[in-house]
Amino acid sequence: MLPLGHAALGYLLYSGASHAIRGDTPTEWSVILLGFGTQFPDLIDKPFSWTFQVLPTGRSLFHSVFIVGLVCAAVILLSRRYGHRDLGIAFATGYGSHLIGDALHPAVTGSVQGLEWLVWPLIPADAVEYQKGFVEFFTSLTVTPWLLLEVLLAGGALVLWYVDGFPGFKLLRTS
């Protein structure tokens, strides 16, 4: 999934849960932490693979369920300690939704081999996933049904974000 798709999926899940569980919209800071969580694994794995060639693929260390569990537990415990458990849950929801988003395509197409990164390093990557950088990756994208689905997700998330009153926007605008 691309960054916008990850953000959209995370927002749809978190806002939906906020409405269903608390009967309220997401808070300003929770949306910021949610957004960071939706991008977090790629912010580490992609540069360390594509740019620095330290990790074998752009989906390895911080896409592994082993690291996800540790990081999310640590963030939730830390946020609870400082009286902001909701922020830890927002981050963990974003992080978890990132893995769901990346697993959707292989799961739908029945490509179990496309899911080996979930248990990295138990199943090591065969080879370096990408031989190109960020700019080349994004400029070589083609329109596919999967990309169109991500655009639809983004549209739905944007509508819901509008209905929720654009939480998080005020904080971004004043920074």
SERO-4910 file (N, C-alpha, C, O; in steps of 0.05 Angstrom, whole numbers):
BEGIN
 pado doro    nc1    nc2    nc3   cac1   cac2   cac3    cc1    cc2    cc3    oc1    oc2    oc3
  Met    A     17    -23      0      0      0      0     18     25      0     40     25     11
  Leu    A      8     45    -12     23     71    -13     16     87     12     -3     81     26
  Pro    A     32    108     18     28    123     43     -1    134     46    -12    133     68
  Leu    A    -13    144     25    -40    155     27    -60    133     33    -78    137     49
  Gly    A    -57    110     22    -74     87     28    -71     78     57    -91     72     70
  His    A    -47     77     67    -42     70     95    -56     90    113    -70     82    132
  Ala    A    -53    116    108    -66    137    124    -96    134    123   -109    137    144
  Ala    A   -107    129    100   -136    127     96   -147    103    112   -166    106    126
  Leu    A   -134     80    108   -144     56    122   -142     60    152   -161     53    166
  Gly    A   -120     71    162   -118     76    190   -139     94    201   -151     89    222
  Tyr    A   -144    116    186   -165    135    195   -192    123    195   -208    126    214
  Leu    A   -199    108    174   -225     95    173   -229     76    197   -251     76    209
  Leu    A   -209     60    203   -211     41    225   -213     56    252   -229     49    269
  Tyr    A   -195     75    256   -194     89    282   -219    106    287   -230    105    309
  Ser    A   -227    121    267   -250    138    270   -275    120    274   -292    126    291
  Gly    A   -277     99    259   -300     81    262   -301     69    290   -322     68    302
  Ala    A   -278     61    301   -276     51    328   -283     72    349   -296     67    369
  Ser    A   -273     97    344   -279    119    363   -309    124    364   -320    128    386
  His    A   -322    124    341   -351    128    341   -366    105    354   -384    109    370
  Ala    A   -357     80    348   -371     57    359   -366     52    389   -385     45    403
  Ile    A   -342     57    398   -335     51    426   -341     74    444   -353     71    465
  Arg    A   -331     98    437   -334    122    454   -358    139    446   -366    157    462
  Gly    A   -369    135    423   -391    152    413   -381    180    407   -397    199    409
  Asp    A   -356    183    399   -344    209    395   -324    208    372   -316    186    363
  Thr    A   -316    231    362   -297    233    341   -268    230    353   -265    234    377
  Pro    A   -249    224    337   -221    223    346   -212    250    356   -221    271    346
  Thr    A   -194    250    375   -183    275    386   -161    286    367   -151    272    350
  Glu    A   -153    311    372   -132    323    355   -106    307    356    -95    300    335
  Trp    A    -96    303    380    -70    289    383    -72    260    375    -52    249    365
  Ser    A    -95    247    379    -97    219    372    -94    215    342    -83    196    332
  Val    A   -105    234    326   -103    233    297    -74    237    288    -65    224    269
  Ile    A    -59    254    302    -31    258    295    -15    233    300      1    224    283
  Leu    A    -19    220    324     -5    195    330    -14    173    312      2    156    305
  Leu    A    -40    172    306    -50    152    287    -36    155    260    -27    135    249
  Gly    A    -35    179    250    -22    184    224      7    176    224     17    163    205
  Phe    A     21    182    246     49    173    248     51    143    249     69    132    236
  Gly    A     33    130    264     33    101    265     29     88    238     40     67    232
  Thr    A     11    100    222      5     88    195     30     89    177     31     73    158
  Gln    A     49    106    182     72    108    165     97     97    178    117     92    164
  Phe    A     96     92    204    120     85    219    137     62    208    161     66    205
  Pro    A    126     39    201    143     17    192    158     24    166    181     17    162
  Asp    A    145     39    148    158     47    123    179     68    127    199     69    113
  Leu    A    175     85    148    195    106    153    222     94    162    243    107    160
  Ile    A    221     70    172    246     56    181    255     36    160    278     38    151
  Asp    A    238     17    153    246     -4    135    254      5    107    274     -5     96
  Lys    A    239     23     95    245     30     67    272     45     65    288     36     48
  Pro    A    278     65     81    304     78     78    327     58     85    348     59     71
  Phe    A    323     42    105    345     23    113    349      1     92    370    -13     92
  Ser    A    329     -3     75    332    -22     53    340     -8     28    361    -14     16
  Trp    A    324     10     19    327     22     -8    351     41     -9    366     41    -29
  Thr    A    356     56     12    377     76     12    403     65     23    424     68     11
  Phe    A    401     54     47    425     46     62    432     16     58    454      8     64
  Gln    A    414      0     47    418    -28     42    427    -44     66    444    -62     65
  Val    A    416    -36     90    421    -50    114    401    -73    119    408    -94    128
  Leu    A    376    -68    111    355    -88    113    351   -100     85    355    -87     65
  Pro    A    342   -125     84    339   -138     58    316   -128     41    318   -127     16
  Thr    A    294   -119     54    272   -108     39    259    -85     53    265    -79     76
  Gly    A    242    -71     39    227    -49     51    204    -58     69    191    -42     81
  Arg    A    201    -84     71    182    -97     90    197   -119    104    198   -142     95
  Ser    A    210   -111    126    225   -132    141    223   -126    171    203   -133    183
  Leu    A    243   -114    182    245   -111    211    220    -99    224    208   -112    242
  Phe    A    212    -75    217    190    -62    230    163    -69    218    142    -58    226
  His    A    163    -88    199    138    -99    189    133   -127    201    112   -139    197
  Ser    A    152   -137    216    150   -163    229    132   -162    253    134   -143    269
  Val    A    114   -181    256     95   -181    279    110   -182    305     99   -173    326
  Phe    A    134   -192    306    150   -193    331    157   -164    340    154   -158    363
  Ile    A    166   -148    322    173   -120    328    148   -103    333    147    -87    351
  Val    A    127   -108    317    102    -93    320     91    -96    348     83    -77    361
  Gly    A     91   -121    357     81   -127    384     97   -112    406     86   -101    424
  Leu    A    123   -113    403    140   -100    423    137    -70    423    134    -57    444
  Val    A    138    -58    399    135    -29    396    108    -19    406    107      0    422
  Cys    A     87    -33    398     60    -24    406     56    -27    436     44     -9    449
  Ala    A     65    -49    447     63    -53    476     78    -31    491     68    -20    511
  Ala    A    102    -25    482    119     -4    495    105     23    493    104     38    513
  Val    A     95     30    470     82     56    466     57     58    483     52     79    495
  Ile    A     41     37    484     16     38    500     23     40    530     11     55    544
  Leu    A     43     24    539     51     26    567     61     54    574     55     65    595
  Leu    A     78     64    557     89     91    562     67    112    562     67    130    579
  Ser    A     49    111    543     27    131    542      9    128    566     -1    148    576
  Arg    A      4    104    575    -13    100    598      1    112    623    -12    124    640
  Arg    A     27    108    625     42    118    648     39    148    650     39    159    672
  Tyr    A     38    162    627     35    191    627      6    201    624      2    224    619
  Gly    A    -13    183    628    -41    190    628    -53    195    601    -73    209    599
  His    A    -41    184    580    -52    189    553    -54    162    538    -44    159    516
  Arg    A    -67    143    550    -69    116    538    -81    117    510    -74    102    493
  Asp    A   -100    136    506   -113    138    480    -93    144    458    -97    136    435
  Leu    A    -72    158    464    -52    165    444    -35    140    436    -29    136    413
  Gly    A    -29    123    456    -16     98    451    -33     80    434    -23     67    415
  Ile    A    -58     79    440    -77     62    425    -79     73    396    -81     57    377
  Ala    A    -80     99    393    -81    111    366    -56    103    350    -59     95    327
  Phe    A    -33    106    362     -8     98    348     -9     68    340     -4     61    317
  Ala    A    -17     51    360    -17     22    355    -38     15    333    -33     -3    317
  Thr    A    -60     29    333    -80     24    312    -69     31    285    -73     17    265
  Gly    A    -55     54    283    -43     62    258    -22     42    249    -21     34    226
  Tyr    A     -5     33    268     16     14    262      4    -13    252     12    -24    232
  Gly    A    -16    -22    267    -29    -47    260    -44    -45    233    -43    -64    217
  Ser    A    -56    -23    228    -70    -20    202    -51    -19    179    -57    -27    157
  His    A    -26    -10    184     -5    -11    163      0    -39    155      1    -45    131
  Leu    A      3    -57    174      7    -85    167    -17    -98    153    -13   -113    134
  Ile    A    -40    -91    162    -65   -101    149    -65    -91    120    -70   -107    102
  Gly    A    -59    -66    116    -58    -55     88    -38    -69     71    -44    -74     47
  Asp    A    -14    -74     81      6    -87     65     -1   -117     60      7   -128     40
  Ala    A    -16   -129     78    -23   -157     76    -47   -162     58    -52   -184     49
  Leu    A    -63   -141     53    -88   -144     39    -84   -156     11    -97   -176      4
  His    A    -67   -144     -5    -63   -153    -33    -54   -182    -34    -66   -198    -48
  Pro    A    -32   -190    -20    -24   -218    -21    -46   -237    -10    -50   -259    -21
  Ala    A    -60   -228     10    -82   -245     21   -104   -249      2   -115   -271     -2
  Val    A   -113   -227    -12   -135   -229    -31   -127   -245    -55   -143   -260    -66
  Thr    A   -102   -242    -64    -93   -257    -88    -83   -285    -81    -76   -301    -99
  Gly    A    -83   -293    -55    -75   -319    -47    -45   -324    -48    -37   -347    -50
  Ser    A    -30   -303    -47     -1   -305    -48     11   -307    -20     19   -287     -9
  Val    A     12   -331     -9     23   -335     17     53   -326     18     62   -316     38
  Gln    A     67   -330     -4     95   -321     -5     97   -291     -2    118   -281      6
  Gly    A     76   -276     -9     76   -247     -6     73   -238     22     72   -214     27
  Leu    A     70   -257     41     65   -250     69     89   -258     87     87   -255    111
  Glu    A    110   -268     76    133   -277     92    145   -255    109    156   -261    130
  Trp    A    143   -231    101    154   -208    117    141   -206    144    153   -195    163
  Leu    A    116   -217    147    103   -215    173    118   -230    195    116   -223    219
  Val    A    134   -250    188    149   -265    208    179   -264    203    194   -281    211
  Trp    A    188   -242    190    216   -238    186    229   -235    214    217   -221    230
  Pro    A    250   -246    220    270   -261    204    267   -291    204    283   -305    193
  Leu    A    245   -302    216    241   -331    216    240   -341    187    252   -363    181
  Ile    A    228   -327    170    229   -332    141    244   -309    129    233   -287    125
  Pro    A    270   -313    123    286   -291    113    278   -283     84    268   -300     69
  Ala    A    284   -259     77    279   -249     50    299   -263     31    322   -266     38
  Asp    A    289   -271      8    307   -284    -12    327   -265    -24    351   -272    -28
  Ala    A    318   -241    -29    336   -221    -42    326   -193    -36    305   -190    -24
  Val    A    342   -174    -43    334   -146    -39    310   -141    -56    309   -147    -80
  Glu    A    290   -129    -43    264   -125    -56    265   -104    -79    253   -108   -100
  Tyr    A    279    -82    -74    279    -61    -94    308    -52   -100    325    -51    -82
  Gln    A    312    -47   -124    339    -38   -133    337     -8   -141    355      2   -153
  Lys    A    315      5   -133    312     33   -141    306     50   -116    299     39    -95
  Gly    A    308     75   -118    303     93    -96    274    102    -95    257     93   -110
  Phe    A    269    120    -76    242    130    -72    230    144    -96    208    139   -104
  Val    A    245    162   -107    235    178   -130    229    159   -154    207    161   -166
  Glu    A    247    141   -160    242    122   -182    218    104   -176    203     98   -194
  Phe    A    215     96   -151    192     79   -144    166     94   -150    148     83   -163
  Phe    A    164    119   -140    138    133   -143    134    142   -172    111    144   -181
  Thr    A    154    149   -187    151    157   -215    145    133   -233    136    138   -256
  Ser    A    150    109   -224    145     86   -241    118     72   -235    112     51   -246
  Leu    A    102     84   -217     76     73   -211     58     73   -235     58     91   -251
  Thr    A     42     52   -237     21     51   -258     -6     48   -246     -9     39   -223
  Val    A    -26     57   -260    -54     55   -250    -63     26   -252    -63     14   -273
  Thr    A    -70     15   -229    -80    -12   -227   -106    -12   -211   -112      8   -198
  Pro    A   -122    -33   -212   -146    -34   -195   -139    -31   -166   -154    -18   -151
  Trp    A   -116    -41   -157   -108    -38   -129   -103     -9   -122   -111      0   -101
  Leu    A    -90      5   -140    -84     34   -135   -111     49   -135   -114     67   -118
  Leu    A   -129     42   -152   -156     55   -152   -170     50   -126   -184     68   -116
  Leu    A   -167     26   -115   -180     20    -89   -168     38    -67   -182     48    -50
  Glu    A   -142     43    -68   -129     60    -49   -140     89    -51   -144    103    -31
  Val    A   -144     98    -76   -155    124    -81   -184    126    -69   -191    146    -58
  Leu    A   -200    105    -73   -227    104    -62   -226    105    -31   -241    119    -18
  Leu    A   -207     89    -19   -204     90     10   -197    118     19   -208    128     39
  Ala    A   -179    131      5   -171    159     12   -195    178     10   -199    195     27
  Gly    A   -211    174    -11   -235    191    -13   -254    187     10   -265    206     21
  Gly    A   -259    162     17   -276    156     40   -266    167     66   -281    177     82
  Ala    A   -240    164     70   -227    175     94   -229    205     95   -234    217    116
  Leu    A   -226    218     72   -228    247     71   -256    257     78   -259    276     93
  Val    A   -276    242     68   -304    249     75   -308    246    105   -320    263    118
  Leu    A   -299    223    116   -303    218    145   -287    239    161   -297    248    182
  Trp    A   -263    246    152   -247    266    166   -262    293    167   -262    307    187
  Tyr    A   -276    300    145   -292    324    143   -315    322    163   -321    341    178
  Val    A   -329    300    163   -352    296    181   -343    298    210   -358    308    227
  Asp    A   -319    287    216   -308    288    243   -298    316    251   -291    321    274
  Gly    A   -298    335    232   -289    362    238   -259    366    234   -247    384    246
  Phe    A   -246    350    217   -217    352    211   -199    351    236   -182    369    239
  Pro    A   -203    331    254   -186    330    278   -156    327    270   -150    311    251
  Gly    A   -139    341    284   -111    340    278   -102    363    260    -78    370    260
  Phe    A   -120    374    244   -113    395    225   -104    420    240    -85    434    231
  Lys    A   -117    427    261   -110    452    276    -81    450    287    -66    469    285
  Leu    A    -74    426    297    -47    423    307    -26    425    285     -5    437    289
  Leu    A    -32    413    262    -13    415    240    -11    443    229     11    452    221
  Arg    A    -32    458    229    -33    485    218    -18    504    236     -6    523    226
  Thr    A    -19    500    262     -6    519    281     24    512    285     38    528    298
  Ser    A     33    489    276     61    481    280     80    497    263    104    492    264
***
